[in-house]
C-alpha cells in the first residue's frame, strides 16, 4: 500500500527591499564563502523557489518561524499588489 500526504504550511512574510539595496546574489554568496559561512539556505527564492542568477539583486524578507531569506523583484511586486 502506498500513502501520499502533502503538508501545507503558512508563513508570515515581511519584505525589506531597502536593507541590501545594491547587493546581488553573486556578491552575497562570495562574501559568505570568503568567510566560510554556508549560503545554501539562500540559494533559492523563498516565495517562488527559483534559483538566483549571480547578477540578480536580492530582497531580504523575514519569514515567521524560519528567519531571514531572500525574494526577487517579481515576488515583491506580487506582495505590493496584494496577490498571494
Secondary structure, 3 states (H helix, E strand, C coil): CCCCCCCCCCCCEEEECCCCCCCEHHHHHHHHHHCCCCCHHHCECCCCCCECCCCCECEEEEECCCEEEEECHHHHHHHHHCCC
